[in-house]
Amino acid sequence: NTTLNTTADGRVGIGRVPVSWVHIDQTGSGTERGLYVYRNLSSGHTDGELLFVNNDNSGDDQPALRVKQDGSGDILVLDDDATRVMTVKDGGNVGIGTDSPVQPLHIAHATDAQIQLERVDTSVGSGDGIGAIIFRGGESSQTDIGRIRVNAAQDFSAGSSATTMTFETTPSGSTADAVAMTIDASQNIGIGTTSPGA
């Protein structure tokens, strides 16, 4: 059979002799998809994913899923019904809420585009980090050269979760970032200090 090929060790090839365990080779031209998985069932008739990739050996160091695009089309698109919600463009730019990202990460929203960093444990102590945006760069090696950081200003409780925010930049003649400005829990602002006065 020149359409379906099998090997003695259990490999299956469609359109070619397989060199992987399942190998599909689309040789015909046209608008049809190379692989199409379709389901049209209500929630009462199915309790499983339409497609599930499971790499179940903790010692396996290979990716569970790899998408490789040698053409000029998008690398990956995700649709929610008729709405394009995520696009990875040829070249690597990622768009969330836009299919035309112009930066490595481009987030678009009709009313209020946001990025949320969340610490999820329930035992936050004074001085603990809550989240940070870190900037890295350098001439010979990549180091932290700036950051915006939020730390707990007290042990969090049900009635109070005070924080401080620090902005760090790298001074001239240095390769390490240092505190440039701090906003404490009382809304005091300090320049070049982590303990601003009133």
N, CA, C and O atoms as a DFTB+ gen file, in Angstrom:
792 C
 N C O
     1  1       0.864      -1.187       0.000
     2  2       0.000       0.000       0.000
     3  2       0.901       1.238       0.000
     4  3       1.682       1.416       0.934
     5  1       0.816       2.080      -1.000
     6  2       1.696       3.249      -1.089
     7  2       1.189       4.429      -0.281
     8  3       1.895       5.425      -0.125
     9  1      -0.064       4.322       0.249
    10  2      -0.611       5.407       1.048
    11  2      -0.347       5.200       2.523
    12  3       0.080       6.130       3.206
    13  1      -0.591       3.996       3.033
    14  2      -0.361       3.655       4.428
    15  2       0.789       2.665       4.509
    16  3       0.738       1.589       3.914
    17  1       1.833       3.041       5.255
    18  2       3.012       2.200       5.375
    19  2       3.248       1.842       6.834
    20  3       3.150       2.708       7.703
    21  1       3.548       0.617       7.108
    22  2       3.880       0.169       8.451
    23  2       5.214      -0.558       8.425
    24  3       5.631      -1.087       7.394
    25  1       5.882      -0.576       9.582
    26  2       7.156      -1.279       9.689
    27  2       7.040      -2.382      10.724
    28  3       6.076      -2.424      11.488
    29  1       8.003      -3.259      10.751
    30  2       7.955      -4.421      11.642
    31  2       7.959      -4.018      13.108
    32  3       7.407      -4.735      13.944
    33  1       8.583      -2.864      13.442
    34  2       8.629      -2.445      14.848
    35  2       7.439      -1.582      15.249
    36  3       7.418      -1.053      16.361
    37  1       6.444      -1.425      14.368
    38  2       5.201      -0.755      14.750
    39  2       5.067       0.679      14.293
    40  3       4.110       1.344      14.689
    41  1       5.968       1.186      13.488
    42  2       5.858       2.552      12.985
    43  2       4.808       2.628      11.872
    44  3       4.593       1.683      11.112
    45  1       4.156       3.822      11.815
    46  2       3.102       4.018      10.823
    47  2       3.418       5.265      10.010
    48  3       3.705       6.325      10.566
    49  1       3.365       5.131       8.699
    50  2       3.581       6.260       7.821
    51  2       2.410       6.452       6.884
    52  3       1.906       5.492       6.302
    53  1       1.973       7.700       6.738
    54  2       0.911       8.036       5.788
    55  2       1.527       8.895       4.702
    56  3       1.967      10.015       4.959
    57  1       1.556       8.369       3.487
    58  2       2.146       9.096       2.376
    59  2       3.628       8.868       2.212
    60  3       4.233       9.411       1.288
    61  1       4.240       8.068       3.096
    62  2       5.675       7.804       2.998
    63  2       6.046       6.649       3.915
    64  3       5.246       6.226       4.749
    65  1       7.251       6.149       3.759
    66  2       7.795       5.171       4.700
    67  2       8.186       5.917       5.974
    68  3       8.934       6.891       5.896
    69  1       7.708       5.495       7.140
    70  2       7.917       6.286       8.361
    71  2       9.346       6.225       8.874
    72  3       9.986       5.175       8.838
    73  1       9.842       7.370       9.357
    74  2      11.099       7.430      10.095
    75  2      10.845       7.859      11.533
    76  3      11.781       7.945      12.328
    77  1       9.574       8.133      11.877
    78  2       9.149       8.374      13.246
    79  2       8.053       7.363      13.550
    80  3       7.656       6.601      12.669
    81  1       7.558       7.346      14.788
    82  2       6.546       6.352      15.153
    83  2       5.247       6.590      14.399
    84  3       4.603       5.632      13.972
    85  1       4.849       7.844      14.227
    86  2       3.754       8.188      13.323
    87  2       4.265       9.299      12.419
    88  3       4.684      10.351      12.903
    89  1       4.236       9.077      11.127
    90  2       4.862      10.017      10.190
    91  2       3.877      10.292       9.057
    92  3       3.500       9.387       8.313
    93  1       3.465      11.557       8.936
    94  2       2.540      11.960       7.882
    95  2       3.266      12.885       6.926
    96  3       3.862      13.876       7.348
    97  1       3.223      12.573       5.662
    98  2       3.883      13.378       4.636
    99  2       2.823      13.879       3.667
   100  3       2.266      13.102       2.891
   101  1       2.542      15.195       3.713
   102  2       1.554      15.768       2.803
   103  2       2.239      16.105       1.494
   104  3       3.079      17.002       1.436
   105  1       1.880      15.384       0.445
   106  2       2.507      15.586      -0.853
   107  2       1.600      16.295      -1.842
   108  3       2.079      16.860      -2.826
   109  1       0.303      16.274      -1.597
   110  2      -0.625      16.908      -2.522
   111  2      -0.746      18.397      -2.270
   112  3      -0.574      18.854      -1.140
   113  1      -1.035      19.145      -3.297
   114  2      -1.231      20.587      -3.155
   115  2      -2.704      20.873      -2.898
   116  3      -3.560      20.017      -3.121
   117  1      -2.993      22.080      -2.429
   118  2      -4.370      22.462      -2.155
   119  2      -4.489      23.162      -0.826
   120  3      -3.480      23.494      -0.204
   121  1      -5.710      23.391      -0.382
   122  2      -5.960      24.133       0.853
   123  2      -6.246      23.222       2.034
   124  3      -6.494      23.712       3.135
   125  1      -6.218      21.905       1.834
   126  2      -6.547      20.999       2.935
   127  2      -5.445      21.014       3.992
   128  3      -4.293      21.338       3.702
   129  1      -5.818      20.659       5.223
   130  2      -4.880      20.621       6.342
   131  2      -4.082      19.322       6.303
   132  3      -4.555      18.292       5.822
   133  1      -2.848      19.400       6.826
   134  2      -2.031      18.194       6.901
   135  2      -2.570      17.210       7.925
   136  3      -2.535      16.002       7.692
   137  1      -3.070      17.704       9.060
   138  2      -3.675      16.870      10.099
   139  2      -4.832      17.648      10.698
   140  3      -4.664      18.799      11.102
   141  1      -6.000      17.034      10.760
   142  2      -7.212      17.708      11.230
   143  2      -7.888      16.816      12.262
   144  3      -8.315      15.704      11.949
   145  1      -7.983      17.311      13.504
   146  2      -8.665      16.591      14.581
   147  2      -9.924      17.376      14.918
   148  3      -9.845      18.561      15.242
   149  1     -11.060      16.745      14.848
   150  2     -12.346      17.446      14.967
   151  2     -13.261      16.706      15.945
   152  3     -13.313      15.476      15.958
   153  1     -13.990      17.490      16.772
   154  2     -14.999      16.914      17.662
   155  2     -16.149      17.896      17.773
   156  3     -15.926      19.104      17.853
   157  1     -17.366      17.399      17.780
   158  2     -18.564      18.229      17.932
   159  2     -19.533      17.519      18.869
   160  3     -20.531      16.943      18.437
   161  1     -19.213      17.573      20.173
   162  2     -20.015      16.905      21.193
   163  2     -20.269      17.874      22.342
   164  3     -19.408      18.700      22.647
   165  1     -21.404      17.792      22.970
   166  2     -21.708      18.644      24.119
   167  2     -20.943      18.154      25.342
   168  3     -20.403      17.048      25.354
   169  1     -20.906      19.009      26.381
   170  2     -20.117      18.681      27.567
   171  2     -20.606      17.421      28.268
   172  3     -19.837      16.785      28.988
   173  1     -21.853      17.050      28.077
   174  2     -22.368      15.845      28.718
   175  2     -21.906      14.563      28.063
   176  3     -22.133      13.478      28.599
   177  1     -21.255      14.668      26.903
   178  2     -20.848      13.485      26.167
   179  2     -19.344      13.268      26.149
   180  3     -18.867      12.268      25.613
   181  1     -18.599      14.189      26.725
   182  2     -17.149      14.022      26.737
   183  2     -16.556      14.697      27.969
   184  3     -16.994      15.777      28.366
   185  1     -15.555      14.052      28.574
   186  2     -14.860      14.604      29.730
   187  2     -13.349      14.627      29.518
   188  3     -12.590      14.746      30.480
   189  1     -12.916      14.518      28.288
   190  2     -11.489      14.496      28.005
   191  2     -11.092      15.559      27.009
   192  3     -11.931      16.110      26.297
   193  1      -9.796      15.843      26.965
   194  2      -9.262      16.818      26.025
   195  2      -9.389      16.291      24.593
   196  3      -9.429      15.082      24.363
   197  1      -9.449      17.207      23.654
   198  2      -9.455      16.802      22.255
   199  2      -8.078      16.293      21.837
   200  3      -7.970      15.367      21.033
   201  1      -7.034      16.899      22.381
   202  2      -5.673      16.468      22.082
   203  2      -4.848      16.568      23.360
   204  3      -4.848      17.606      24.021
   205  1      -4.145      15.494      23.710
   206  2      -3.385      15.441      24.954
   207  2      -1.995      14.899      24.658
   208  3      -1.854      13.794      24.134
   209  1      -0.964      15.678      24.992
   210  2       0.428      15.256      24.827
   211  2       1.000      14.998      26.204
   212  3       1.016      15.902      27.039
   213  1       1.467      13.794      26.462
   214  2       1.915      13.414      27.812
   215  2       3.290      12.770      27.734
   216  3       3.432      11.659      27.224
   217  1       4.302      13.466      28.239
   218  2       5.643      12.903      28.367
   219  2       5.789      12.439      29.815
   220  3       6.012      13.262      30.703
   221  1       5.668      11.146      30.066
   222  2       5.404      10.640      31.412
   223  2       6.635      10.078      32.114
   224  3       6.493       9.380      33.118
   225  1       7.835      10.359      31.620
   226  2       9.044       9.864      32.267
   227  2       9.825      11.049      32.810
   228  3      10.247      11.915      32.043
   229  1      10.024      11.100      34.128
   230  2      10.699      12.248      34.749
   231  2      12.153      12.366      34.326
   232  3      12.753      13.428      34.498
   233  1      12.735      11.310      33.779
   234  2      14.123      11.364      33.336
   235  2      14.302      11.805      31.901
   236  3      15.432      11.959      31.437
   237  1      13.198      12.013      31.186
   238  2      13.282      12.440      29.789
   239  2      13.534      13.942      29.736
   240  3      12.754      14.719      30.288
   241  1      14.622      14.363      29.073
   242  2      14.981      15.781      29.042
   243  2      14.603      16.446      27.720
   244  3      15.082      17.542      27.431
   245  1      13.759      15.810      26.913
   246  2      13.356      16.368      25.631
   247  2      12.012      17.091      25.729
   248  3      11.212      16.767      26.607
   249  1      11.741      18.069      24.843
   250  2      10.460      18.797      24.900
   251  2       9.278      17.847      24.680
   252  3       9.375      16.874      23.933
   253  1       8.168      18.153      25.345
   254  2       6.941      17.389      25.117
   255  2       6.287      17.788      23.800
   256  3       5.594      16.984      23.177
   257  1       6.508      19.028      23.377
   258  2       5.910      19.509      22.132
   259  2       6.860      20.500      21.473
   260  3       7.401      21.386      22.135
   261  1       7.061      20.349      20.175
   262  2       7.908      21.273      19.416
   263  2       7.195      21.652      18.130
   264  3       6.698      20.785      17.411
   265  1       7.144      22.939      17.842
   266  2       6.578      23.439      16.599
   267  2       7.694      24.123      15.827
   268  3       8.333      25.037      16.347
   269  1       7.940      23.691      14.586
   270  2       9.026      24.235      13.779
   271  2       8.446      24.798      12.490
   272  3       7.748      24.100      11.754
   273  1       8.738      26.060      12.225
   274  2       8.218      26.733      11.037
   275  2       9.389      27.202      10.191
   276  3      10.118      28.112      10.586
   277  1       9.573      26.584       9.027
   278  2      10.623      27.018       8.107
   279  2      10.096      27.979       7.050
   280  3      10.878      28.595       6.327
   281  1       8.780      28.111       6.957
   282  2       8.187      29.025       5.991
   283  2       8.081      30.431       6.555
   284  3       8.717      30.750       7.559
   285  1       7.284      31.268       5.916
   286  2       7.129      32.668       6.327
   287  2       5.808      32.918       7.045
   288  3       5.526      34.053       7.428
   289  1       4.993      31.884       7.235
   290  2       3.723      32.047       7.928
   291  2       3.903      32.127       9.429
   292  3       5.014      31.957       9.932
   293  1       2.805      32.389      10.162
   294  2       2.854      32.432      11.624
   295  2       3.310      31.076      12.171
   296  3       3.001      30.031      11.599
   297  1       4.049      31.107      13.287
   298  2       4.508      29.879      13.919
   299  2       3.362      29.195      14.657
   300  3       3.232      27.971      14.618
   301  1       2.524      29.998      15.334
   302  2       1.433      29.439      16.127
   303  2       0.326      30.466      16.241
   304  3       0.598      31.653      16.424
   305  1      -0.928      30.024      16.137
   306  2      -2.080      30.892      16.397
   307  2      -3.052      30.143      17.294
   308  3      -3.228      28.933      17.155
   309  1      -3.686      30.869      18.221
   310  2      -4.720      30.320      19.091
   311  2      -5.978      31.154      18.918
   312  3      -5.938      32.379      19.026
   313  1      -7.091      30.490      18.651
   314  2      -8.368      31.160      18.432
   315  2      -9.368      30.770      19.516
   316  3      -9.439      29.607      19.913
   317  1     -10.131      31.738      19.988
   318  2     -11.280      31.499      20.860
   319  2     -12.522      31.778      20.035
   320  3     -12.904      32.934      19.854
   321  1     -13.154      30.725      19.535
   322  2     -14.246      30.850      18.580
   323  2     -13.713      31.603      17.357
   324  3     -12.784      31.121      16.707
   325  1     -14.269      32.757      17.030
   326  2     -13.814      33.485      15.843
   327  2     -12.789      34.565      16.185
   328  3     -12.396      35.333      15.307
   329  1     -12.345      34.640      17.447
   330  2     -11.425      35.691      17.883
   331  2     -10.013      35.147      18.006
   332  3      -9.797      34.153      18.698
   333  1      -9.057      35.771      17.356
   334  2      -7.652      35.414      17.472
   335  2      -7.129      35.971      18.787
   336  3      -7.090      37.189      18.964
   337  1      -6.720      35.095      19.725
   338  2      -6.316      35.542      21.057
   339  2      -4.799      35.529      21.250
   340  3      -4.284      36.237      22.115
   341  1      -4.077      34.732      20.452
   342  2      -2.625      34.699      20.601
   343  2      -1.990      34.322      19.274
   344  3      -2.465      33.430      18.572
   345  1      -0.905      35.016      18.941
   346  2      -0.182      34.750      17.701
   347  2       1.317      34.773      17.982
   348  3       1.819      35.689      18.634
   349  1       2.023      33.767      17.492
   350  2       3.483      33.796      17.476
   351  2       3.892      33.961      16.018
   352  3       3.741      33.043      15.213
   353  1       4.408      35.139      15.688
   354  2       4.726      35.464      14.310
   355  2       6.038      34.804      13.863
   356  3       6.875      34.421      14.680
   357  1       6.184      34.686      12.552
   358  2       7.471      34.295      11.994
   359  2       8.514      35.308      12.458
   360  3       8.341      36.508      12.245
   361  1       9.578      34.849      13.080
   362  2      10.577      35.734      13.684
   363  2      10.500      35.737      15.194
   364  3      11.469      36.117      15.852
   365  1       9.353      35.317      15.780
   366  2       9.281      35.112      17.220
   367  2       8.469      36.098      18.020
   368  3       8.233      35.851      19.202
   369  1       8.016      37.227      17.437
   370  2       7.187      38.157      18.200
   371  2       5.893      37.478      18.624
   372  3       5.269      36.763      17.840
   373  1       5.491      37.710      19.887
   374  2       4.285      37.103      20.448
   375  2       3.231      38.182      20.647
   376  3       3.486      39.203      21.285
   377  1       2.055      37.949      20.100
   378  2       0.947      38.879      20.272
   379  2      -0.167      38.240      21.072
   380  3      -0.620      37.144      20.742
   381  1      -0.616      38.917      22.128
   382  2      -1.780      38.493      22.906
   383  2      -2.845      39.565      22.712
   384  3      -2.667      40.712      23.122
   385  1      -3.944      39.185      22.089
   386  2      -4.974      40.158      21.763
   387  2      -4.715      40.898      20.470
   388  3      -5.504      41.760      20.083
   389  1      -3.617      40.577      19.793
   390  2      -3.310      41.168      18.494
   391  2      -2.644      40.103      17.636
   392  3      -1.886      39.275      18.140
   393  1      -2.930      40.127      16.331
   394  2      -2.260      39.197      15.423
   395  2      -1.137      39.873      14.649
   396  3      -0.612      39.312      13.688
   397  1      -0.769      41.090      15.073
   398  2       0.316      41.831      14.414
   399  2       1.265      42.414      15.458
   400  3       1.416      43.634      15.530
   401  1       1.914      41.566      16.275
   402  2       2.813      42.091      17.306
   403  2       4.035      42.763      16.695
   404  3       4.643      42.236      15.763
   405  1       4.388      43.921      17.224
   406  2       5.539      44.672      16.714
   407  2       6.699      44.667      17.706
   408  3       7.744      45.262      17.443
   409  1       6.520      43.994      18.849
   410  2       7.570      43.837      19.841
   411  2       7.662      42.359      20.203
   412  3       6.748      41.598      19.885
   413  1       8.765      41.924      20.874
   414  2       8.850      40.518      21.279
   415  2       7.625      40.046      22.069
   416  3       7.205      38.898      21.926
   417  1       7.049      40.923      22.904
   418  2       5.772      40.640      23.558
   419  2       4.883      41.860      23.405
   420  3       5.233      42.955      23.845
   421  1       3.735      41.667      22.781
   422  2       2.817      42.763      22.487
   423  2       1.445      42.345      22.994
   424  3       0.864      41.379      22.499
   425  1       0.924      43.072      23.985
   426  2      -0.377      42.764      24.586
   427  2      -1.346      43.870      24.218
   428  3      -1.062      45.049      24.429
   429  1      -2.494      43.491      23.666
   430  2      -3.517      44.455      23.267
   431  2      -4.853      44.061      23.876
   432  3      -5.181      42.878      23.972
   433  1      -5.620      45.067      24.287
   434  2      -6.942      44.829      24.863
   435  2      -7.841      45.993      24.497
   436  3      -7.380      47.128      24.374
   437  1      -9.120      45.713      24.324
   438  2     -10.040      46.756      23.860
   439  2     -10.190      47.891      24.862
   440  3     -10.442      49.028      24.462
   441  1     -10.039      47.610      26.172
   442  2     -10.289      48.656      27.164
   443  2      -9.113      48.894      28.108
   444  3      -8.837      50.045      28.446
   445  1      -8.404      47.838      28.549
   446  2      -7.407      48.028      29.599
   447  2      -6.395      46.889      29.565
   448  3      -6.594      45.877      30.237
   449  1      -5.317      47.029      28.800
   450  2      -4.292      45.987      28.713
   451  2      -3.487      45.953      30.007
   452  3      -3.005      46.990      30.464
   453  1      -3.337      44.771      30.600
   454  2      -2.663      44.651      31.884
   455  2      -1.734      43.443      31.885
   456  3      -1.951      42.474      31.159
   457  1      -0.687      43.520      32.719
   458  2       0.163      42.380      33.050
   459  2       0.041      42.165      34.551
   460  3       0.186      43.117      35.319
   461  1      -0.220      40.947      34.983
   462  2      -0.409      40.668      36.416
   463  2       0.665      39.716      36.909
   464  3       0.842      38.629      36.360
   465  1       1.387      40.134      37.955
   466  2       2.332      39.284      38.671
   467  2       1.729      38.985      40.034
   468  3       1.363      39.910      40.759
   469  1       1.620      37.720      40.395
   470  2       0.896      37.352      41.617
   471  2       1.691      36.345      42.442
   472  3       2.099      35.301      41.933
   473  1       1.909      36.662      43.717
   474  2       2.475      35.683      44.648
   475  2       1.313      34.952      45.302
   476  3       0.422      35.587      45.867
   477  1       1.309      33.634      45.235
   478  2       0.096      32.890      45.583
   479  2       0.142      32.211      46.951
   480  3      -0.865      31.644      47.375
   481  1       1.281      32.250      47.658
   482  2       1.269      31.605      48.971
   483  2       0.605      32.514      50.002
   484  3       0.447      33.711      49.763
   485  1       0.222      31.960      51.129
   486  2      -0.548      32.697      52.141
   487  2       0.275      33.035      53.377
   488  3      -0.300      33.421      54.395
   489  1       1.598      32.906      53.328
   490  2       2.441      33.203      54.496
   491  2       3.548      34.158      54.085
   492  3       4.723      33.793      54.049
   493  1       3.155      35.388      53.775
   494  2       4.105      36.404      53.323
   495  2       4.621      37.174      54.528
   496  3       3.830      37.713      55.303
   497  1       5.938      37.233      54.696
   498  2       6.547      37.950      55.801
   499  2       7.160      39.266      55.360
   500  3       7.362      39.505      54.169
   501  1       7.450      40.108      56.325
   502  2       8.034      41.412      56.034
   503  2       9.348      41.245      55.276
   504  3      10.215      40.469      55.679
   505  1       9.486      41.981      54.175
   506  2      10.691      41.917      53.355
   507  2      10.627      40.904      52.226
   508  3      11.474      40.916      51.334
   509  1       9.627      40.024      52.256
   510  2       9.511      39.024      51.199
   511  2       9.215      39.685      49.853
   512  3       8.498      40.683      49.789
   513  1       9.760      39.135      48.802
   514  2       9.478      39.639      47.473
   515  2       8.085      39.243      47.014
   516  3       7.650      38.113      47.238
   517  1       7.390      40.166      46.375
   518  2       6.066      39.899      45.815
   519  2       6.164      39.693      44.306
   520  3       5.502      38.818      43.747
   521  1       6.985      40.496      43.659
   522  2       7.174      40.366      42.216
   523  2       8.135      41.424      41.726
   524  3       8.385      42.419      42.407
   525  1       8.678      41.201      40.529
   526  2       9.638      42.159      39.972
   527  2       9.662      42.036      38.457
   528  3       9.410      40.973      37.891
   529  1       9.973      43.153      37.824
   530  2      10.304      43.182      36.403
   531  2      11.792      43.472      36.319
   532  3      12.254      44.499      36.815
   533  1      12.550      42.570      35.693
   534  2      14.006      42.654      35.683
   535  2      14.501      42.915      34.259
   536  3      14.054      42.277      33.305
   537  1      15.415      43.846      34.136
   538  2      16.024      44.183      32.855
   539  2      17.470      43.699      32.870
   540  3      18.202      43.961      33.824
   541  1      17.889      42.991      31.810
   542  2      19.243      42.450      31.756
   543  2      19.944      42.896      30.476
   544  3      19.305      43.095      29.443
   545  1      21.259      43.051      30.556
   546  2      22.063      43.409      29.399
   547  2      23.513      43.512      29.808
   548  3      23.856      43.312      30.973
   549  1      24.364      43.826      28.846
   550  2      25.785      43.969      29.149
   551  2      26.615      43.836      27.900
   552  3      26.137      43.343      26.879
   553  1      27.876      44.279      27.972
   554  2      28.773      44.237      26.824
   555  2      29.336      42.843      26.600
   556  3      29.285      42.330      25.482
   557  1      29.880      42.216      27.657
   558  2      30.505      40.899      27.503
   559  2      29.661      39.779      28.072
   560  3      29.804      38.630      27.654
   561  1      28.786      40.084      29.015
   562  2      27.895      39.083      29.593
   563  2      26.630      39.773      30.072
   564  3      26.631      40.976      30.335
   565  1      25.557      39.012      30.185
   566  2      24.273      39.573      30.577
   567  2      24.135      39.587      32.098
   568  3      24.269      38.553      32.753
   569  1      23.866      40.772      32.651
   570  2      23.649      40.915      34.094
   571  2      22.397      41.758      34.322
   572  3      21.874      42.374      33.393
   573  1      21.927      41.779      35.562
   574  2      20.777      42.620      35.909
   575  2      21.222      44.074      35.910
   576  3      22.129      44.445      36.654
   577  1      20.586      44.906      35.076
   578  2      20.976      46.314      34.989
   579  2      19.846      47.261      35.385
   580  3      20.023      48.479      35.366
   581  1      18.697      46.713      35.741
   582  2      17.587      47.536      36.202
   583  2      16.422      46.653      36.601
   584  3      16.269      45.541      36.097
   585  1      15.594      47.163      37.519
   586  2      14.421      46.400      37.907
   587  2      13.415      47.286      38.618
   588  3      13.753      48.332      39.171
   589  1      12.185      46.842      38.589
   590  2      11.105      47.422      39.394
   591  2      10.628      46.304      40.300
   592  3      10.208      45.251      39.819
   593  1      10.685      46.518      41.602
   594  2      10.442      45.430      42.551
   595  2       9.413      45.855      43.609
   596  3       9.407      47.000      44.062
   597  1       8.550      44.917      43.987
   598  2       7.601      45.115      45.080
   599  2       7.907      44.099      46.178
   600  3       7.988      42.898      45.921
   601  1       8.078      44.600      47.420
   602  2       8.321      43.744      48.578
   603  2       7.279      43.997      49.650
   604  3       6.696      45.079      49.731
   605  1       7.055      42.988      50.468
   606  2       6.160      43.159      51.610
   607  2       6.816      44.073      52.637
   608  3       7.995      43.915      52.953
   609  1       6.045      45.034      53.162
   610  2       6.551      45.949      54.185
   611  2       6.187      45.476      55.590
   612  3       6.547      46.124      56.572
   613  1       5.483      44.364      55.693
   614  2       5.066      43.816      56.979
   615  2       4.699      42.353      56.759
   616  3       4.614      41.886      55.624
   617  1       4.484      41.643      57.853
   618  2       3.885      40.321      57.742
   619  2       2.436      40.505      57.299
   620  3       1.661      41.190      57.967
   621  1       2.077      39.901      56.187
   622  2       0.718      40.073      55.683
   623  2      -0.300      39.441      56.638
   624  3      -0.052      38.399      57.245
   625  1      -1.441      40.102      56.747
   626  2      -2.554      39.584      57.548
   627  2      -3.834      39.783      56.756
   628  3      -3.823      40.356      55.666
   629  1      -4.937      39.302      57.317
   630  2      -6.216      39.441      56.625
   631  2      -6.613      40.903      56.462
   632  3      -7.354      41.243      55.541
   633  1      -6.127      41.769      57.347
   634  2      -6.536      43.170      57.303
   635  2      -5.506      44.125      56.752
   636  3      -5.807      45.305      56.575
   637  1      -4.284      43.657      56.468
   638  2      -3.254      44.580      56.010
   639  2      -2.189      43.832      55.219
   640  3      -1.705      42.782      55.641
   641  1      -1.836      44.386      54.070
   642  2      -0.771      43.802      53.237
   643  2       0.047      44.935      52.624
   644  3       0.058      45.131      51.408
   645  1       0.742      45.687      53.510
   646  2       1.512      46.854      53.089
   647  2       2.720      46.429      52.269
   648  3       3.320      45.382      52.511
   649  1       3.067      47.273      51.280
   650  2       4.196      46.972      50.403
   651  2       5.070      48.196      50.186
   652  3       4.663      49.327      50.449
   653  1       6.273      47.948      49.704
   654  2       7.158      48.995      49.206
   655  2       7.477      48.690      47.744
   656  3       7.446      47.535      47.319
   657  1       7.786      49.744      46.980
   658  2       8.182      49.572      45.581
   659  2       9.514      50.264      45.375
   660  3       9.681      51.430      45.734
   661  1      10.469      49.536      44.791
   662  2      11.778      50.112      44.521
   663  2      12.062      50.085      43.030
   664  3      11.661      49.168      42.313
   665  1      12.765      51.114      42.586
   666  2      13.205      51.219      41.197
   667  2      14.726      51.200      41.211
   668  3      15.350      52.009      41.897
   669  1      15.328      50.281      40.459
   670  2      16.775      50.127      40.447
   671  2      17.325      50.408      39.045
   672  3      16.770      49.966      38.039
   673  1      18.424      51.152      39.010
   674  2      19.145      51.410      37.760
   675  2      20.624      51.114      37.989
   676  3      21.053      50.929      39.128
   677  1      21.395      51.068      36.922
   678  2      22.829      50.830      37.044
   679  2      23.575      52.155      36.928
   680  3      23.470      52.835      35.907
   681  1      24.337      52.534      37.976
   682  2      25.078      53.801      37.933
   683  2      26.179      53.765      36.873
   684  3      26.639      52.695      36.474
   685  1      26.589      54.937      36.432
   686  2      27.702      55.058      35.494
   687  2      28.964      54.471      36.110
   688  3      29.269      54.751      37.269
   689  1      29.704      53.662      35.355
   690  2      30.923      53.047      35.849
   691  2      30.702      51.738      36.564
   692  3      31.646      51.162      37.105
   693  1      29.452      51.245      36.579
   694  2      29.131      49.999      37.273
   695  2      28.449      49.050      36.306
   696  3      27.973      49.459      35.246
   697  1      28.406      47.776      36.681
   698  2      27.667      46.787      35.892
   699  2      26.570      46.127      36.710
   700  3      25.951      45.167      36.252
   701  1      26.318      46.635      37.929
   702  2      25.292      46.066      38.804
   703  2      24.257      47.126      39.136
   704  3      24.601      48.288      39.355
   705  1      23.006      46.735      39.172
   706  2      21.952      47.694      39.481
   707  2      21.927      48.028      40.966
   708  3      22.328      47.224      41.807
   709  1      21.450      49.226      41.269
   710  2      21.357      49.714      42.642
   711  2      20.060      50.501      42.784
   712  3      19.497      50.973      41.796
   713  1      19.595      50.636      44.016
   714  2      18.334      51.321      44.267
   715  2      18.442      52.785      43.873
   716  3      19.324      53.503      44.342
   717  1      17.529      53.221      43.000
   718  2      17.492      54.620      42.583
   719  2      16.360      55.360      43.271
   720  3      16.501      56.540      43.593
   721  1      15.222      54.678      43.505
   722  2      14.081      55.334      44.144
   723  2      13.245      54.283      44.873
   724  3      13.093      53.153      44.410
   725  1      12.713      54.682      46.016
   726  2      11.865      53.805      46.817
   727  2      10.585      54.530      47.197
   728  3      10.621      55.695      47.592
   729  1       9.465      53.852      47.081
   730  2       8.186      54.333      47.612
   731  2       7.802      53.387      48.728
   732  3       7.579      52.201      48.488
   733  1       7.720      53.908      49.970
   734  2       7.439      53.017      51.096
   735  2       5.936      52.889      51.338
   736  3       5.126      53.459      50.608
   737  1       5.583      52.138      52.368
   738  2       4.177      51.846      52.641
   739  2       3.397      53.078      53.081
   740  3       2.167      53.071      53.044
   741  1       4.089      54.132      53.495
   742  2       3.425      55.387      53.876
   743  2       3.382      56.379      52.718
   744  3       3.015      57.540      52.898
   745  1       3.762      55.911      51.527
   746  2       3.799      56.718      50.306
   747  2       4.914      57.750      50.323
   748  3       4.900      58.680      49.517
   749  1       5.885      57.606      51.229
   750  2       7.069      58.457      51.195
   751  2       7.975      58.022      50.054
   752  3       8.058      56.834      49.744
   753  1       8.654      58.975      49.426
   754  2       9.527      58.696      48.291
   755  2      10.960      59.039      48.672
   756  3      11.252      60.136      49.149
   757  1      11.847      58.072      48.450
   758  2      13.257      58.297      48.703
   759  2      14.068      58.118      47.448
   760  3      13.856      57.165      46.699
   761  1      15.010      59.036      47.203
   762  2      15.886      58.944      46.035
   763  2      17.227      58.396      46.509
   764  3      17.889      59.008      47.348
   765  1      17.629      57.243      45.973
   766  2      18.904      56.642      46.350
   767  2      18.911      56.006      47.712
   768  3      19.984      55.759      48.263
   769  1      17.746      55.728      48.282
   770  2      17.668      55.105      49.595
   771  2      16.487      54.149      49.633
   772  3      15.497      54.335      48.925
   773  1      16.606      53.123      50.472
   774  2      15.509      52.174      50.668
   775  2      14.657      52.540      51.880
   776  3      13.657      51.876      52.153
   777  1      15.045      53.606      52.622
   778  2      14.317      53.996      53.841
   779  2      14.004      55.483      53.792
   780  3      14.625      56.253      54.525
   781  1      13.064      55.918      52.956
   782  2      12.760      57.352      52.868
   783  2      12.101      57.861      54.137
   784  3      11.324      57.147      54.772
   785  1      12.414      59.103      54.507
   786  2      11.761      59.744      55.638
   787  2      10.480      60.419      55.205
   788  3      10.172      60.492      54.015
   789  1       9.735      60.913      56.180
   790  2       8.453      61.568      55.886
   791  2       8.683      62.882      55.159
   792  3       7.724      63.579      54.826
